[in-house]
Amino acid sequence: MTILALDGIHKSYGRGPSKIQVLQDVSLDIQHGEICAIVGPSGSGKSTLLTLMGLLDRPDAGRLLFEGEDIGCATADRLAALRGRRVGFVFQSFHLLSRLTALDNVALPFLYRGLSPRSCHGRAVAALERVGLGDRIHHRPEEMSGGQRQRVAVARAIVGGPALLLADEPTGNLDSESARQIIDLFNGLNADTGLTVVIVTHDPTIAGCCYRRLTMSDGRLVGCLPSGPEAAARL
């Protein structure tokens, strides 16, 4: 079953002489339960592609379907609702609030659903336990290592039960051992829950652990290593 379908996607920024074409005629499908890496040099369009997949922006041309729904026809409120309930985000810089504990950082997304974070602490605790931080729920970000902070960010991304997890250079600020632990965590979430994971990365080792590798260059999709037994065996 396809969770994301992109057909002839174009995206540019700016106007007139300063207009920059970022994505050009990108077509691809992401299947439910897949772990997929997006690779390519800086400026190739990787992060812009992830932004569109996360429903944070719309393409200028082409068609984008999320779980069969045409995003081009969706209202801003509908896009916000889909993002809040069906998509989780993990970033290189964690984006945790320093004044909040791990527990409160993870419960924060429930505010966007009109719920009190405190009323959802049980789910936040469960998410932190799932990422191996059950003993750090009352610690603030400065009291944790980089790898632990990224685990908190992962817990925050999955606490609402999304169908799709998007990670933009999630290991870029981590040492090699912490990076491997984060990828192992993504693999475990995928295996246990069927969570679909799309990772933008410069790290070939991380890309090699994914079912499929999409290669971007100058705003175009120029390569696709399809899923198969050998790719799955690396997980």
N, C-alpha and C positions, 0 to 999 in steps of 0.2 A: 504494500500500500504506500502511496506517495504522500509525504507530508509537505514537501515543497516542490513546486514545478515552476521553472523560469523559462520563458520562451521569448527569445529575441529581445532581451533586456538591454536598454541604453540608459545611461545616466551621465549628466554633465553638471558642472557648477560654473557660475559666472555667466556673463552676457557679453555679446559683441566680441571685440578683439581679445578680451580676457577669458573667454569661455574655454573651459577645459573639459574634454571628453574623457570621463573616468572609466565608464564601462561601455563596451561596444558589442552588441549582438550576442549576448551571453545566454545560452540555453543549457539547462541541466535539470535533473530531477534528484531529490534527496528522498530516500525511502525511510519509512518508519523503522526504528531499531538499528539504524546504520550509524557507524562512527566514521566521519569523513574529515579529511584534512584539506585545507586550502593553502597552497604554497605559491611562492613567486617573489620576485624582488620588490623592494620598497617602491611604492608608487604604481604598482601593477593593478591595483583595484581591489585587493583582497578585503580590506576593512570596509570599503564602500559596499561590496557585495554582501558582507555580513550584516551591515546596517539595513540593507533591503530585506534580507532574510528575516531579520528581527522585527520587521514592520515599523522601524523607526523613521523610514522615509519611503517615498514611492518612486518607481522608475519614471523616466521621461517618456519612454516608449517601450512597447513589449508587454507581456502578460506575466503576472506573478500570481500563482494560486497557493494558498495556505490551507492545507487539509481540504482541498477542493473548492475553496472560496476565493473568488476573484478579488484580490486586494484593491484593484483599480476602481472597483465599485463600492468599496467600504467607506463609511464615514470615519471621521477622526475619532469619534467616540467608540466606534466598533473596533478600530485598530488598537486603541488604548486597552479595550477589554480583552482582546486577543493577546496582546503583549503581556498583560497582567496575569492571565490565567494559563496561557499555553506556551509561553517562551520564558526561559531563564537566561541570564547573561552573566558571564564571568570575564573580568578584564585583567590586564597585566598589572595595574596599580591597585587592585583590591577594592578601592572605593568604599572603605569602611568608615563609619563615623567614630572618631577617636574618643568622644565622650561617652559612648555607649559600650556596654558589655557585649561579648559575643552573642549572648542570648537575645539582647535587644536589637542588635544589628540584623540577626536572622529573622526576627519577628517583624521587622520594619515593613516588608512588602505588604503585610496585611492592612496597613494604613490605607493603601491605595484601593483596597476593597471595601473601605468604610468600616473596618473592624478594629477593635482595640488590640494593639500588640500583646498586651498582658493577657487578654482572653485567649490568645493563640500560643502562649508560651509552651504548652505541651507539645505542639507540633514543631516548634523551634528547637526544643530539647531533643526530640526524636531526630531532627535533621542533623544537629550537631553530633549526636551519637553515631549517626550513619557515616559521618566523615571522620570518626575517630577522635572527637573532641568533647566527649561527655564529661571529662574532668576539667574543661576549660570554659564552661558556660558563663562564669562570672568574671572572666578575665577581659580586660580591655585590649585593643589592638597593640598598644605599645608594650604590653606584657607578654606578647607572643612572638614567635619567630615568623619569618616571611612565609614559610610553608604552612604554618598554622593559620596565619591570616588568610592565605588563599583558600584553605579548607573552610574557614568561616564564610568566605565569599561564595564558595560552592554550595555550602549549606543554605545560604540565603537564596541562591538561584534555584534550588530544588524544593524549598520548603512548601511552595504552593502546588507542587505536583505537575510541573510543566510537561509537555510532550516533546519539546525541543530545547536543548541546551546549546547556546552559542558562546564560544570562548575565543577571545581575541588576544593572542599571545599570552596565554594564561601562565606560562612558565618563564616568561622573559625576565622576571626579577628574582628568580630562584636559582639556587645551586643545583647541580645535576641530580643529587639524591632526592631533594625536595621536588624537583620537576618530575622525576620518575614516579614518586608517590602520588602526585596529582594526576598523572596519566593513568596510573593503576586505579585510582579512585574513579575516574571517568569510565574506565573499562568495567569496573565492578558495578557501577550504576547502570550501565548499558546492559550487562548480563543479568542483573537482578530484576530490573524494572522495565527493560525495553526502551529506556530513554534514548532518543536520537541525539547525537552529539556532533556538532560541526566546530572544528578547531582551526583558526588561523595561526600559522606557526612558521618561523624561519628554521626551526630545528628539524633536520632530516631524520633524526632518530625518532622523534615524536611522530612525524608524518608517516614513518615506516610502521608504526604501531596501529595505524588506522585501516579500516576496511578498504577505503578508497582515497586516492590522492588527486585533487583537482589543481592544476597548475595554471596560474594567471600570468599574463605578460602583456603590458601596454593596454590594459583594459579588456583583454580578450581571454577566453578560456582556450588554452592551447594544448592541454593534455589532461587525460583522465585515466588513472590506473583503476580499473574496475575491481569490485570486491571479488573474492574467490577464496578457495581453501587455503592457499599459501598466505594470503593477507590475514585471514581469520586466525591462522595458526600462530601468528606473531603476537596475538593479544594475550 
